[in-house]
Each structure stands twice: as C-alpha cells, then as structure tokens.
C-alpha cells in the first residue's frame, strides 16, 4: 500500500486502485486487504480499479493468460466490488476448464466480460 483512501480524497482523486494475484500464496490476504480498501473507498463514493493477475505454484506460466484462468481472476475482482477490472489479454490456452468456441480473440474477450456480472463491469485488457 503506497497511500490511503483518505489521501486519495485529499488529492481530489475519483478512484483508488489495488492489485491482487489470485492463485498466489498470499492471495487470500490480498483479497481481504482489497475488500477493506474497496469498502472504505465506496463509502466515500470513490470508484475502484482492481488489477487481477493470476500467479502461483498451481498455475503454469502459460496458464497465467489462459482464458479460463483470466475469467476466474476477473470474476474475483468483480465479486470484491471493483468498478473497473484490469486483466491480461487472454490466450486460447485452457488451464483447467473445457470451454467451447474461444478460438478468436473477440470470443475470448466476450467470455471474460461475461464472467464479470454479465458485462456489468468495465474490463481493461493489455
């Protein structure tokens, strides 16, 4: 944490941001910390940007951008209350699930957006 919600308000910010690493050893601690920051930010009317990047021993390097893993990371961010979700661009690799019809980037992005409350959150890919 480099700053606080109070600092964001003092500086005239309209949003706060936080990064989580689903799948990492500290992922549950990060999600709890994010939950607290998100609740405080929303109590002051601030938007929340959540970067959600899969990492950890149970995820292969190729799996970090697998469409099923990215969808799960985006869904976690939505569940935590993010207004804007930042994830990596999904590949057509599948780490765990069997998903049909994801051969084009357009279809993979549509699948990820659907995982965020059926497109009711802004999702940024890069």
Contact map, one row per residue, 1 for C-alpha under 8 A:
111100000000000000000000000000000000000000000000000000000000000000000000000000000000000000000000000000000000000000000000000000
111100000000000000000000000000000000000000000000000000000000000000000000000000000000000000000000000000000000000000000000000000
111110110000000000000000000000000000000000000000000000000000000000000000000000000000000000000000000000000000000000000000000000
111111110000000000000000000000000000000000000000000000000000000000000000000000000000000000000000000000000000000000000000000000
001111111000000100000000000000000000100110000000000000000000000000000000000000000000000000000000000000000000000000000000000000
000111111100000000000000000000000000000000000000000000000000000000000000000000000000000000000000000000000000000000000000000000
001111111110000000000000000000000000000000000000000000000000000000000000000000000000000000000000000000000000000000000000000000
001111111111111100000000000000000000000000000000000000000000000000000000000000000000000000000000000000000000000000000000000000
000011111111110000000000000000000000000000000000000000000000000000000000000000000000000000000000000000000000000000000000000000
000001111111100000000000000000000000000000000000000000000000000000000000000000000000000000000000000000000000000000000000000000
000000111111100000000000000000000000000000000000000000000000000000000000000000000000000000000000000000000000000000000000000000
000000011111110000000000000000000000000000000000000000000000000000000000000000000000000000000000000000000000000000000000000000
000000011111111100000000000000000000000000000100000000000000000000000000000000000000000000000000000000000000000000000000000000
000000011001111100000000000000000000000000000110000000000000000000000000000000000000000000000000000000000000000000000000000000
000000010000111110000000000000000000000010000111100000000000000000000000000000000000000000000000000000000000000000000000000000
000010010000111111000000000000000000000010000111100000000000000000000000000000000000000000000000000000000000000000000000000000
000000000000001111100000000000000000000000000001111000000000000000000000000000000000000000000000000000000000000000000000000000
000000000000000111110000000000000100000000000000111000000000000000000000000000000000000000000000000000000000000000000000000000
000000000000000011111000000000000000000000000000011110000000000000000000000000000000000000000000000000000000000000000000000000
000000000000000001111100001001100100000000000000011110000000000000000000000000000000000000000000000000000000000000000000000000
000000000000000000111111011001000000000000000000000111110000000000000000000000000000000000000000000000000000000000000000000000
000000000000000000011111001000000000000000000000000111110000000000000000100000000000000000000000000000000000000000000000000000
000000000000000000001111101000000000000000000000000001111110000000000000000000000000000000000000000000000000000000000000000000
000000000000000000001111111000000000000000000000000001111000000000000000000000000000000000000000000000000000000000000000000000
000000000000000000000011111100000000000000000000000000010000000000000000000000000000000000000000000000000000000000000000000000
000000000000000000001001111111000000000000000000000000000000000000000000000000000000000000000000000000000000000000000000000000
000000000000000000011111111111100000000000000000000000000000000000000000000000000000000000000000000000000000000000000000000000
000000000000000000000000111111110000000000000000000000000000000000000000000000000000000000000000000000000000000000000000000000
000000000000000000000000011111111000000000000000000000000000000000000000000000000000000000000000000000000000000000000000000000
000000000000000000011000011111111100000000000000000000000000000000000000000000000000000000000000000000000000000000000000000000
000000000000000000010000001111111110000000000000000000000000000000000000000000010000000000000000000000000000000000000000000000
000000000000000000000000000111111111000000000000000000000000000000000000000000000000000000000000000000000000000000000000000000
000000000000000000000000000011111111100000000000000000000000000000000000000000000000000000000000000000000000000000000000000000
000000000000000001010000000001111111110000000000000000000000000000000000000000010000000000000000000000000000000000000000000000
000000000000000000000000000000111111111000000000000000000000000000000000000000011000000000000000000000000000000000000000000000
000000000000000000000000000000011111111100000000000000000000000000000000000000000000000000000000000000000000000000000000000000
000010000000000000000000000000001111111110000000000000000000000000000000000000000000000000000000000000000000000000000000000000
000000000000000000000000000000000111111111000001000000000000000000000000000000011100000000000000000000000000000000000000000000
000000000000000000000000000000000011111111100000000000000000000000000000000000000000000000000000000000000000000000000000000000
000010000000000000000000000000000001111111110000000000000000000000000000000000000000000000000000000000000000000000000000000000
000010000000001100000000000000000000111111111111000000000000000000000000000000000000000000000000000000000000000000000000000000
000000000000000000000000000000000000011111111111000000000000000000000000000000000000000000000000000000000000000000000000000000
000000000000000000000000000000000000001111111100000000000000000000000000000000000000000000000000000000000000000000000000000000
000000000000000000000000000000000000000111111100000000000000000000000000000000000000000000000000000000000000000000000000000000
000000000000000000000000000000000000000011111110000000000000000000000000000000000000000000000000000000000000000000000000000000
000000000000111100000000000000000000000011111111000000000000000000000000000000000000000000000000000000000000000000000000000000
000000000000011100000000000000000000000011001111100000000000000000000000000000000111000000000000000000000000000000000000000000
000000000000001110000000000000000000010011000111110000000000000000000000000000001111000000000000000000000000000000000000000000
000000000000001111000000000000000000000000000011111000000000000000000000000000000111110000000000000000000000000000000000000000
000000000000000011110000000000000000000000000001111100000000000000000000000010000111110000000000000000000000000000000000000000
000000000000000011110000000000000000000000000000111110000000000000000000000010000000111000000000000000000000000000000000000000
000000000000000000111100000000000000000000000000011111000000000000000000110010000000111000000000000000000000000000000000000000
000000000000000000111100000000000000000000000000001111100000000100000100100000000000001100000000000000000000000000000000000000
000000000000000000001111000000000000000000000000000111110010000110001100100000000000000000000000000000000000000000000000000000
000000000000000000001111000000000000000000000000000011111010000100000000000000000000000000000000000000000000000000000000000000
000000000000000000001111100000000000000000000000000001111110000000000000000000000000000000000000000000000000000000000000000000
000000000000000000000011000000000000000000000000000000111111000000000000000000000000000000000000000000000000000000000000000000
000000000000000000000010000000000000000000000000000000011111000000000000000000000000000000000000000000000000000000000000000000
000000000000000000000010000000000000000000000000000001111111101100000000000000000000000000000010000000000000000000000000000000
000000000000000000000000000000000000000000000000000000001111111100000000000000000000000000000010000000000000000000000000000000
000000000000000000000000000000000000000000000000000000000011111110000000000000000000000000000000000000000000000000000000000000
000000000000000000000000000000000000000000000000000000000001111111000000000000000000000000001000000000000000000000000000000000
000000000000000000000000000000000000000000000000000000000011111111001000000000000000000000001110000000000000000000000000000000
000000000000000000000000000000000000000000000000000011100011111111001100000000000000000000000000000000000000000000000000000000
000000000000000000000000000000000000000000000000000001000000111111101100000000000000000111101000000000000000000000000000000000
000000000000000000000000000000000000000000000000000000000000011111111100000000000000000001111110000000000000000000000000000000
000000000000000000000000000000000000000000000000000000000000000011111110000000000000000001111100000000000001000100000000000000
000000000000000000000000000000000000000000000000000000000000000001111111000000000000000000000111101000000000000000000000000000
000000000000000000000000000000000000000000000000000001000000001111111111100000000000000000000111000000000000000000000000000000
000000000000000000000000000000000000000000000000000011000000000111111111110000000000001101000000000000000000000100000000000000
000000000000000000000000000000000000000000000000000000000000000000111111111000000000000000000000000000000000001110100000000000
000000000000000000000000000000000000000000000000000000000000000000011111111100000000000000000000000000000000000000100000000000
000000000000000000000100000000000000000000000000000111000000000000001111111110000000001000000000000000000000000000000000000000
000000000000000000000000000000000000000000000000000100000000000000000111111111000000111000000000000000000000000100110000001000
000000000000000000000000000000000000000000000000000000000000000000000011111111100000000000000000000000000000000000111000000000
000000000000000000000000000000000000000000000000000000000000000000000001111111110000000000000000000000000000000000000000000000
000000000000000000000000000000000000000000000000011100000000000000000000111111111100100000000000000000000000000000000000000000
000000000000000000000000000000000000000000000000000000000000000000000000011111111110100000000000000000000000000000011000100000
000000000000000000000000000000000000000000000000000000000000000000000000001111111100000000000000000000000000000000000000000000
000000000000000000000000000000100110010000000000000000000000000000000000000111111100000000000000000000000000000000000000000000
000000000000000000000000000000000010010000000001000000000000000000000000000011111110000000000000000000000000000000000000000000
000000000000000000000000000000000000010000000011110000000000000000000000000011111111100000000000000000000000000000000000100000
000000000000000000000000000000000000000000000011110000000000000000000000000001001111100000000000000000000000000000000000110000
000000000000000000000000000000000000000000000011110000000000000000000000000000000111110000000000000000000000000000000000111100
000000000000000000000000000000000000000000000000111100000000000000000000010011000111111000000000000000000000000000000000111100
000000000000000000000000000000000000000000000000111100000000000000000000010000000001111100000000000000000000000000000000001111
000000000000000000000000000000000000000000000000001110000000000000000100110000000000111110000000000000000000000000000000001111
000000000000000000000000000000000000000000000000000010000000000010000100000000000000011111000000000000000000000000000000000011
000000000000000000000000000000000000000000000000000000000000000010000000000000000000001111100000000000000000100000000000000011
000000000000000000000000000000000000000000000000000000000000000011100100000000000000000111110000000000001001100000000000000000
000000000000000000000000000000000000000000000000000000000000000011100000000000000000000011111000000000001001000000000000000000
000000000000000000000000000000000000000000000000000000000000000001100000000000000000000001111100000001111001000000000000000000
000000000000000000000000000000000000000000000000000000000000011011100000000000000000000000111110000000000000000000000000000000
000000000000000000000000000000000000000000000000000000000000001001111000000000000000000000011111111000000000000000000000000000
000000000000000000000000000000000000000000000000000000000011001001011000000000000000000000001111100000000000000000000000000000
000000000000000000000000000000000000000000000000000000000000000000011000000000000000000000000111110000000000000000000000000000
000000000000000000000000000000000000000000000000000000000000000000010000000000000000000000000111111000000000000000000000000000
000000000000000000000000000000000000000000000000000000000000000000000000000000000000000000000101111100000000000000000000000000
000000000000000000000000000000000000000000000000000000000000000000010000000000000000000000000100111111000000000000000000000000
000000000000000000000000000000000000000000000000000000000000000000000000000000000000000000000000011111000000000000000000000000
000000000000000000000000000000000000000000000000000000000000000000000000000000000000000000000000001111100010000000000000000000
000000000000000000000000000000000000000000000000000000000000000000000000000000000000000000010000001111111011001000000000000000
000000000000000000000000000000000000000000000000000000000000000000000000000000000000000000010000000011111011000000000000000000
000000000000000000000000000000000000000000000000000000000000000000000000000000000000000000010000000001111111000000000000000000
000000000000000000000000000000000000000000000000000000000000000000000000000000000000000001110000000001111111100000000000000000
000000000000000000000000000000000000000000000000000000000000000000000000000000000000000000000000000000011111110000000000000000
000000000000000000000000000000000000000000000000000000000000000000000000000000000000000000000000000011111111111000000000000000
000000000000000000000000000000000000000000000000000000000000000000100000000000000000000001110000000001111111111100000000000000
000000000000000000000000000000000000000000000000000000000000000000000000000000000000000011000000000000001111111110000000000000
000000000000000000000000000000000000000000000000000000000000000000000000000000000000000000000000000000000111111111000000000000
000000000000000000000000000000000000000000000000000000000000000000000010000000000000000000000000000001000011111111100000000000
000000000000000000000000000000000000000000000000000000000000000000100110010000000000000000000000000000000001111111110000000000
000000000000000000000000000000000000000000000000000000000000000000000010000000000000000000000000000000000000111111111110101000
000000000000000000000000000000000000000000000000000000000000000000000000000000000000000000000000000000000000011111111110000000
000000000000000000000000000000000000000000000000000000000000000000000011011000000000000000000000000000000000001111111110000000
000000000000000000000000000000000000000000000000000000000000000000000000011001000000000000000000000000000000000111111111100000
000000000000000000000000000000000000000000000000000000000000000000000000001001000000000000000000000000000000000011111111100000
000000000000000000000000000000000000000000000000000000000000000000000000000000000000000000000000000000000000000011111111000000
000000000000000000000000000000000000000000000000000000000000000000000000000000000000000000000000000000000000000011111111110000
000000000000000000000000000000000000000000000000000000000000000000000000000000000000000000000000000000000000000000011111110000
000000000000000000000000000000000000000000000000000000000000000000000000000001000111100000000000000000000000000010011011111000
000000000000000000000000000000000000000000000000000000000000000000000000000000000011100000000000000000000000000000000011111100
000000000000000000000000000000000000000000000000000000000000000000000000010000000001111000000000000000000000000010000000111110
000000000000000000000000000000000000000000000000000000000000000000000000000000000001111000000000000000000000000000000000011111
000000000000000000000000000000000000000000000000000000000000000000000000000000000000011110000000000000000000000000000000001111
000000000000000000000000000000000000000000000000000000000000000000000000000000000000011110000000000000000000000000000000000111
